[in-house]
């Protein structure tokens, strides 16, 4: 059964709690909050999310069943960077089962379909799908 973990649901609820016209601004604020990638990942190859129009790269780390998500996206692509930040802040620290249980269409639950094109939302779906694949591979290794 798919379920949205609490910390990701709280982000969704924050979007839904404000008027639609302010949600894009909130997404852009998330872009400013994308955590820096730790120095230990300086030479690690990240996976490019080809579904995104703008370059975004992700990698995950599973440590004792806890998922850590890292993403790189240029400041010149604030929408993409905002999506990456939502996922990093909503997924980092979850269990593998929680991450794998997130519905694939979660990005459409943010209530921003009128502010952001379906193509861009599909990019976020692509990010989530790659995160879940990486977590699935790490969990089965």
C-alpha positions in Angstrom: 0.0 0.0 0.0 1.3 3.4 -0.9 1.5 6.1 1.8 3.0 9.5 2.0 5.5 9.7 4.9 4.8 12.4 7.5 7.6 14.8 6.6 6.7 14.7 2.9 3.0 15.0 3.7 3.8 18.1 5.8 5.5 19.7 2.8 2.5 18.9 0.6 0.1 20.3 3.3 2.2 23.5 3.4 1.6 23.9 -0.3 -2.1 23.2 -0.1 -2.5 25.6 2.9 -1.7 28.7 0.8 -3.5 30.2 -2.2 -2.7 28.7 -5.5 -1.1 31.9 -6.8 1.5 31.7 -4.0 2.5 28.1 -4.5 5.1 28.8 -7.3 6.7 31.3 -4.9 6.9 28.6 -2.3 8.5 26.2 -4.8 11.1 28.9 -5.6 11.8 29.3 -1.9 12.5 25.6 -1.7 15.0 26.1 -4.5 17.0 28.3 -2.1 16.9 25.6 0.6 18.4 22.7 -1.4 21.1 21.4 1.0 24.7 21.5 -0.2 26.1 18.1 -1.1 28.6 16.9 1.6 32.3 17.1 0.6 32.6 13.3 0.8 30.5 13.2 -2.4 32.8 15.5 -4.3 34.1 12.7 -6.6 30.9 10.6 -6.6 29.1 10.3 -9.9 25.4 11.4 -9.6 22.7 10.1 -11.9 21.3 12.6 -14.2 17.5 12.8 -14.3 16.9 12.9 -18.1 13.2 13.5 -17.6 14.0 17.0 -16.4 14.4 19.8 -18.9 17.1 21.4 -16.7 20.2 19.4 -15.5 19.6 17.8 -12.2 21.6 15.0 -10.7 20.7 12.8 -7.7 22.3 10.0 -5.7 21.1 8.1 -2.6 22.8 6.4 0.2 21.1 3.7 2.3 22.7 3.3 5.8 21.1 0.7 8.1 17.8 1.0 6.3 17.8 4.8 6.4 17.8 6.7 3.1 19.8 9.8 2.5 19.1 11.7 -0.7 21.5 14.2 -2.3 20.8 16.4 -5.4 22.6 18.9 -7.5 20.7 21.4 -9.6 21.9 24.8 -11.0 20.6 28.0 -9.4 19.6 29.1 -12.9 16.9 26.4 -12.9 14.9 27.3 -9.8 11.8 25.2 -10.6 13.8 22.1 -11.0 16.0 23.0 -8.0 12.8 23.5 -6.0 11.5 20.1 -6.9 14.8 18.5 -6.0 14.7 20.4 -2.6 11.2 19.2 -1.9 12.3 15.6 -2.4 15.5 15.9 -0.5 13.8 17.6 2.5 10.8 15.2 2.3 12.8 11.9 1.8 16.1 12.3 3.6 16.1 10.2 6.8 13.1 8.0 5.8 13.3 4.2 5.9 13.6 2.3 2.6 10.0 1.0 3.0 8.7 4.6 3.4 10.6 5.8 0.3 9.4 2.9 -1.8 5.8 3.4 -0.6 5.6 7.0 -1.9 3.1 7.1 -4.7 4.7 7.8 -8.1 2.3 10.7 -8.7 3.2 12.5 -5.5 4.4 15.6 -7.3 0.8 16.2 -8.6 -0.4 16.3 -5.0 1.5 19.6 -4.4 -1.4 21.5 -6.0 0.8 23.3 -8.5 -0.5 21.9 -11.7 -1.8 25.3 -12.7 1.5 27.1 -12.0 3.9 24.5 -13.5 3.6 22.6 -16.8 2.9 18.9 -16.8 6.3 18.4 -18.5 8.0 19.9 -15.4 5.9 17.9 -13.0 6.9 14.8 -15.0 10.5 15.7 -14.4 9.8 15.6 -10.7 8.1 12.2 -11.2 11.3 11.1 -12.9 13.4 12.3 -10.0 11.2 10.3 -7.5 11.3 7.2 -9.8 15.1 7.3 -9.9 15.3 7.7 -6.2 13.1 4.8 -5.6 15.0 2.6 -8.1 18.3 3.5 -6.4 16.9 2.7 -3.0 15.4 -0.6 -4.3 18.8 -1.6 -5.7 20.6 -0.6 -2.5 18.1 -2.5 -0.3 18.5 -5.7 -2.4 22.3 -5.6 -2.5 
